Amino acid sequence: MSEPNNSKFFVTGRSGGHYEGSIQLPSGTKYSGRIYANVRKDGGTWYRGDLTAQEPARFNQDARLDANARPAALGEQSTLKPLELRMNPWQGGKATHIGNLWTSEGVFTVFAN
């Protein structure tokens, strides 16, 4: 199995109950979108949002993703949808949250703080 693809989500603004942000994948492809904070039963905060590719060619490729044709990297229990970013609390390194993003380029591990 190959090493995971890692990227970092950068918050570029906050408005009301959501954060505006962007991410650049290792390939250079840029995505942006809104993520929303959600409170877990234990009081921790997790985030969820949908991202969009900034390049028309990648946007079109992403539009062809089939939610029923799940990549093996997500595992059978995952309910992640294409272009959905979900981030959960994490205590490791400098990041405070870790999550996954599924694009037409693959599944990426995303860190944020």
CYANA upper distance limits for C-alpha pairs under 8 A (distance plus 0.5 A):
  4 PRO  CA    108 PHE  CA      7.30
  4 PRO  CA    109 THR  CA      7.22
  5 ASN  CA     26 PRO  CA      7.97
  5 ASN  CA    107 VAL  CA      7.63
  5 ASN  CA    108 PHE  CA      5.35
  5 ASN  CA    109 THR  CA      6.38
  6 ASN  CA     25 LEU  CA      8.20
  6 ASN  CA     26 PRO  CA      7.94
  6 ASN  CA    108 PHE  CA      6.17
  6 ASN  CA    109 THR  CA      5.28
  6 ASN  CA    110 VAL  CA      6.26
  6 ASN  CA    111 PHE  CA      8.13
  7 SER  CA     23 ILE  CA      7.53
  7 SER  CA     24 GLN  CA      7.27
  7 SER  CA     25 LEU  CA      6.24
  7 SER  CA     26 PRO  CA      7.35
  7 SER  CA    108 PHE  CA      7.33
  7 SER  CA    109 THR  CA      6.80
  7 SER  CA    110 VAL  CA      5.35
  7 SER  CA    111 PHE  CA      6.94
  8 LYS  CA     23 ILE  CA      6.58
  8 LYS  CA     24 GLN  CA      7.86
  8 LYS  CA    110 VAL  CA      5.70
  8 LYS  CA    111 PHE  CA      5.29
  8 LYS  CA    112 ALA  CA      6.36
  9 PHE  CA     21 GLY  CA      7.18
  9 PHE  CA     22 SER  CA      6.27
  9 PHE  CA     23 ILE  CA      5.25
  9 PHE  CA     24 GLN  CA      8.31
  9 PHE  CA    110 VAL  CA      7.04
  9 PHE  CA    111 PHE  CA      6.80
  9 PHE  CA    112 ALA  CA      5.97
 10 PHE  CA     21 GLY  CA      5.87
 10 PHE  CA     22 SER  CA      5.85
 10 PHE  CA     23 ILE  CA      6.65
 10 PHE  CA    112 ALA  CA      7.54
 11 VAL  CA     19 TYR  CA      6.98
 11 VAL  CA     20 GLU  CA      6.32
 11 VAL  CA     21 GLY  CA      4.64
 11 VAL  CA     22 SER  CA      7.07
 12 THR  CA     19 TYR  CA      8.05
 12 THR  CA     20 GLU  CA      6.05
 12 THR  CA     21 GLY  CA      5.41
 12 THR  CA     22 SER  CA      7.64
 13 GLY  CA     19 TYR  CA      6.34
 13 GLY  CA     20 GLU  CA      5.50
 13 GLY  CA     21 GLY  CA      7.29
 14 ARG  CA     18 HIS  CA      6.51
 14 ARG  CA     19 TYR  CA      4.91
 14 ARG  CA     20 GLU  CA      6.36
 15 SER  CA     19 TYR  CA      6.81
 15 SER  CA     20 GLU  CA      8.09
 17 GLY  CA     36 TYR  CA      6.96
 17 GLY  CA     37 ALA  CA      7.73
 18 HIS  CA     34 ARG  CA      6.78
 18 HIS  CA     35 ILE  CA      6.13
 18 HIS  CA     36 TYR  CA      5.10
 18 HIS  CA     37 ALA  CA      7.24
 19 TYR  CA     34 ARG  CA      5.99
 19 TYR  CA     35 ILE  CA      5.84
 19 TYR  CA     36 TYR  CA      6.93
 20 GLU  CA     32 SER  CA      8.06
 20 GLU  CA     33 GLY  CA      6.35
 20 GLU  CA     34 ARG  CA      5.15
 20 GLU  CA     35 ILE  CA      7.14
 21 GLY  CA     32 SER  CA      6.14
 21 GLY  CA     33 GLY  CA      6.22
 21 GLY  CA     34 ARG  CA      6.74
 21 GLY  CA     35 ILE  CA      8.08
 22 SER  CA     30 LYS  CA      7.60
 22 SER  CA     31 TYR  CA      6.06
 22 SER  CA     32 SER  CA      4.60
 22 SER  CA     33 GLY  CA      6.99
 23 ILE  CA     30 LYS  CA      6.26
 23 ILE  CA     31 TYR  CA      5.81
 23 ILE  CA     32 SER  CA      6.81
 24 GLN  CA     28 GLY  CA      6.22
 24 GLN  CA     29 THR  CA      6.09
 24 GLN  CA     30 LYS  CA      4.91
 24 GLN  CA     31 TYR  CA      6.87
 25 LEU  CA     29 THR  CA      5.85
 25 LEU  CA     30 LYS  CA      6.93
 29 THR  CA     53 ALA  CA      7.76
 29 THR  CA     54 GLN  CA      8.14
 29 THR  CA     55 GLU  CA      7.90
 29 THR  CA     58 ARG  CA      8.33
 30 LYS  CA     53 ALA  CA      6.42
 30 LYS  CA     54 GLN  CA      6.21
 30 LYS  CA     55 GLU  CA      7.89
 31 TYR  CA     51 LEU  CA      6.39
 31 TYR  CA     52 THR  CA      5.69
 31 TYR  CA     53 ALA  CA      4.84
 31 TYR  CA     54 GLN  CA      6.13
 32 SER  CA     51 LEU  CA      5.70
 32 SER  CA     52 THR  CA      6.02
 32 SER  CA     53 ALA  CA      7.21
 32 SER  CA     54 GLN  CA      7.66
 33 GLY  CA     49 GLY  CA      7.60
 33 GLY  CA     50 ASP  CA      6.56
 33 GLY  CA     51 LEU  CA      4.98
 33 GLY  CA     52 THR  CA      6.72
 34 ARG  CA     49 GLY  CA      6.06
 34 ARG  CA     50 ASP  CA      6.98
 34 ARG  CA     51 LEU  CA      7.48
 35 ILE  CA     47 TYR  CA      6.59
 35 ILE  CA     48 ARG  CA      5.65
 35 ILE  CA     49 GLY  CA      4.49
 35 ILE  CA     50 ASP  CA      7.44
 35 ILE  CA     85 LEU  CA      8.24
 36 TYR  CA     47 TYR  CA      5.89
 36 TYR  CA     48 ARG  CA      5.90
 36 TYR  CA     49 GLY  CA      6.58
 37 ALA  CA     45 THR  CA      6.89
 37 ALA  CA     46 TRP  CA      6.39
 37 ALA  CA     47 TYR  CA      5.14
 37 ALA  CA     48 ARG  CA      7.32
 38 ASN  CA     45 THR  CA      6.06
 38 ASN  CA     46 TRP  CA      5.79
 38 ASN  CA     47 TYR  CA      6.37
 38 ASN  CA     48 ARG  CA      8.17
 39 VAL  CA     43 GLY  CA      6.37
 39 VAL  CA     44 GLY  CA      6.30
 39 VAL  CA     45 THR  CA      5.12
 39 VAL  CA     46 TRP  CA      6.88
 40 ARG  CA     44 GLY  CA      5.75
 40 ARG  CA     45 THR  CA      6.46
 40 ARG  CA     46 TRP  CA      7.55
 44 GLY  CA     89 PRO  CA      7.52
 45 THR  CA     88 ASN  CA      7.66
 45 THR  CA     89 PRO  CA      7.26
 46 TRP  CA     86 ARG  CA      7.93
 46 TRP  CA     87 MET  CA      6.10
 46 TRP  CA     88 ASN  CA      5.15
 46 TRP  CA     89 PRO  CA      6.80
 46 TRP  CA     97 HIS  CA      8.36
 47 TYR  CA     85 LEU  CA      8.34
 47 TYR  CA     86 ARG  CA      6.11
 47 TYR  CA     87 MET  CA      5.52
 47 TYR  CA     88 ASN  CA      7.15
 48 ARG  CA     84 GLU  CA      7.68
 48 ARG  CA     85 LEU  CA      6.08
 48 ARG  CA     86 ARG  CA      4.95
 48 ARG  CA     87 MET  CA      6.93
 49 GLY  CA     84 GLU  CA      6.22
 49 GLY  CA     85 LEU  CA      5.79
 49 GLY  CA     86 ARG  CA      7.17
 50 ASP  CA     83 LEU  CA      6.16
 50 ASP  CA     84 GLU  CA      4.96
 50 ASP  CA     85 LEU  CA      6.48
 51 LEU  CA     83 LEU  CA      5.96
 51 LEU  CA     84 GLU  CA      6.80
 51 LEU  CA     85 LEU  CA      7.53
 52 THR  CA     59 PHE  CA      7.39
 52 THR  CA     83 LEU  CA      7.44
 53 ALA  CA     58 ARG  CA      6.61
 53 ALA  CA     59 PHE  CA      5.54
 53 ALA  CA     62 ASP  CA      8.36
 54 GLN  CA     58 ARG  CA      8.18
 54 GLN  CA     59 PHE  CA      7.47
 55 GLU  CA     59 PHE  CA      6.57
 56 PRO  CA     60 ASN  CA      6.69
 57 ALA  CA     61 GLN  CA      6.91
 58 ARG  CA     62 ASP  CA      6.54
 58 ARG  CA    104 SER  CA      8.08
 59 PHE  CA     63 ALA  CA      6.75
 60 ASN  CA     64 ARG  CA      7.40
 61 GLN  CA     65 LEU  CA      7.76
 61 GLN  CA    104 SER  CA      6.63
 62 ASP  CA     82 PRO  CA      8.25
 62 ASP  CA     83 LEU  CA      8.16
 62 ASP  CA    103 THR  CA      6.59
 62 ASP  CA    104 SER  CA      5.51
 65 LEU  CA     69 ALA  CA      8.44
 65 LEU  CA     82 PRO  CA      7.02
 65 LEU  CA    103 THR  CA      8.25
 65 LEU  CA    104 SER  CA      7.04
 66 ASP  CA     70 ARG  CA      8.02
 66 ASP  CA     82 PRO  CA      8.07
 67 ALA  CA     81 LYS  CA      6.46
 67 ALA  CA     82 PRO  CA      6.75
 70 ARG  CA     74 LEU  CA      7.55
 71 PRO  CA     75 GLY  CA      8.12
 71 PRO  CA    106 GLY  CA      8.25
 71 PRO  CA    107 VAL  CA      8.09
 72 ALA  CA     76 GLU  CA      8.15
 73 ALA  CA    107 VAL  CA      7.24
 74 LEU  CA     78 SER  CA      6.37
 74 LEU  CA     80 LEU  CA      8.27
 74 LEU  CA    107 VAL  CA      7.86
 80 LEU  CA     84 GLU  CA      7.00
 80 LEU  CA     85 LEU  CA      8.42
 80 LEU  CA     86 ARG  CA      8.22
 80 LEU  CA    102 TRP  CA      8.19
 81 LYS  CA    102 TRP  CA      7.68
 82 PRO  CA    101 LEU  CA      8.09
 82 PRO  CA    102 TRP  CA      5.69
 82 PRO  CA    103 THR  CA      6.57
 83 LEU  CA    101 LEU  CA      6.66
 83 LEU  CA    102 TRP  CA      5.89
 83 LEU  CA    103 THR  CA      6.06
 84 GLU  CA    101 LEU  CA      6.46
 84 GLU  CA    102 TRP  CA      7.26
 85 LEU  CA     99 GLY  CA      7.35
 85 LEU  CA    100 ASN  CA      6.35
 85 LEU  CA    101 LEU  CA      5.39
 85 LEU  CA    102 TRP  CA      8.20
 86 ARG  CA     99 GLY  CA      5.77
 86 ARG  CA    100 ASN  CA      6.47
 86 ARG  CA    101 LEU  CA      7.73
 87 MET  CA     97 HIS  CA      6.24
 87 MET  CA     98 ILE  CA      5.60
 87 MET  CA     99 GLY  CA      4.51
 87 MET  CA    100 ASN  CA      7.43
 87 MET  CA    110 VAL  CA      8.24
 87 MET  CA    111 PHE  CA      8.45
 88 ASN  CA     97 HIS  CA      5.74
 88 ASN  CA     98 ILE  CA      6.01
 88 ASN  CA     99 GLY  CA      6.58
 89 PRO  CA     96 THR  CA      6.37
 89 PRO  CA     97 HIS  CA      4.91
 89 PRO  CA     98 ILE  CA      6.98
 90 TRP  CA     95 ALA  CA      7.64
 90 TRP  CA     96 THR  CA      5.67
 90 TRP  CA     97 HIS  CA      5.27
 90 TRP  CA     98 ILE  CA      6.37
 91 GLN  CA     95 ALA  CA      7.69
 91 GLN  CA     96 THR  CA      6.47
 91 GLN  CA     97 HIS  CA      8.11
 92 GLY  CA     96 THR  CA      7.76
 94 LYS  CA    113 ASN  CA      7.65
 95 ALA  CA    111 PHE  CA      6.38
 95 ALA  CA    112 ALA  CA      5.82
 95 ALA  CA    113 ASN  CA      5.22
 96 THR  CA    111 PHE  CA      8.08
 96 THR  CA    112 ALA  CA      6.59
 96 THR  CA    113 ASN  CA      5.15
 97 HIS  CA    111 PHE  CA      6.28
 97 HIS  CA    112 ALA  CA      5.68
 97 HIS  CA    113 ASN  CA      6.60
 98 ILE  CA    109 THR  CA      7.57
 98 ILE  CA    110 VAL  CA      6.13
 98 ILE  CA    111 PHE  CA      5.14
 98 ILE  CA    112 ALA  CA      6.98
 99 GLY  CA    109 THR  CA      6.24
 99 GLY  CA    110 VAL  CA      5.57
 99 GLY  CA    111 PHE  CA      7.03
100 ASN  CA    107 VAL  CA      7.24
100 ASN  CA    108 PHE  CA      6.02
100 ASN  CA    109 THR  CA      5.24
100 ASN  CA    110 VAL  CA      6.11
101 LEU  CA    107 VAL  CA      6.16
101 LEU  CA    108 PHE  CA      5.65
101 LEU  CA    109 THR  CA      7.12
101 LEU  CA    110 VAL  CA      7.43
102 TRP  CA    106 GLY  CA      6.31
102 TRP  CA    107 VAL  CA      4.87
102 TRP  CA    108 PHE  CA      6.85
103 THR  CA    107 VAL  CA      6.80
